[in-house]
Each structure stands twice: as C-alpha cells, then as structure tokens.
Amino acid sequence: MKLKTWALLVGVGICGMGLAQAQELRITLVGVAHEKGNVRVGLYASPKTFRKEAKSFATKQAPATAGDVTLTLRDVPPGRYAIMAYHDENANGELDRRFGMFPAEGYGLSNNPKVMGPPAFEDSAFDVSADEVTTISIDMRY
C-alpha cells in the first residue's frame, strides 16, 4: 500500500473515531414559570468563557412552556462542561439584570449550585462521556 493511501486511511479513521465519540446532551429545565418568551441554554467548555453567551461552545433556544422544557444538543465531544440557562421572557436574546448584576429573569445552572455572587464554572461543571447520552436537570430560579 502506498504511503499516501495509508496516511489517508489513517486520517479518515481518526476523524471517524472523533465523530463516533460525539454525544447527545439532554437538558431539562425544571419549573419554567410561564409561556412568555423563550428559554435559552449555553454550554461552556472553559471557566474563561463561562456565562459569556457569545463565547459559549453551543447554544440552544426553544419557546417557553410552563413546567419542564427539554432541549437537546447533539454532537457534543466528550469533556468537562457547564451550563447556564435562562428564561428570556422578553425575547431580547439576553439575560436581563437589575443593577447590572442580579438576574431579572429566571435562570439556572447545571448541578443547581447555591450561589452568592457570580457563579463559578467548577460549581456547575459536569462530564460528558463518550459512552452514553448525558442527561442534565436544571432547576429554574425566579
């Protein structure tokens, strides 16, 4: 077998392994207060980008429904992540805050940590493995 052909086959095999390892992540937002606006989730792979939606690894939005809402992210590579979710009640694409600091709309974090001040990545961090679908449940706080 020629060297170029062998290198191509190895490269395709490695790429195929990476794609096969990407997983589905199911996120259930528990206790959405009402149907007004949308719910949004941001998936973060780094403490440096956590809570900065424009720098998230992935985002997903769905119409708000009172009760529980499940959103699914596909093709998530194995790794350590954290999620911030919020109920974008006025559908302006951002989490509104009082005094620039306190959430004025419902929000939630993976692992449901109790926070005083800005939440930390490590308090919300969880692992996505290559072997199974990952399911996360986030309690919404209003």
PyMOL commands that set and color helices and strands:
alter all, ss='L'
color gray80, all
select helices_A, chain A and resi 3-21+53-55+121-124
alter helices_A, ss='H'
color red, helices_A
select strands_A, chain A and resi 23-32+38-44+58-63+67-76+79-88+97-98+102-103+107-109+126-128+134-139
alter strands_A, ss='S'
color yellow, strands_A
deselect
rebuild
show_as cartoon
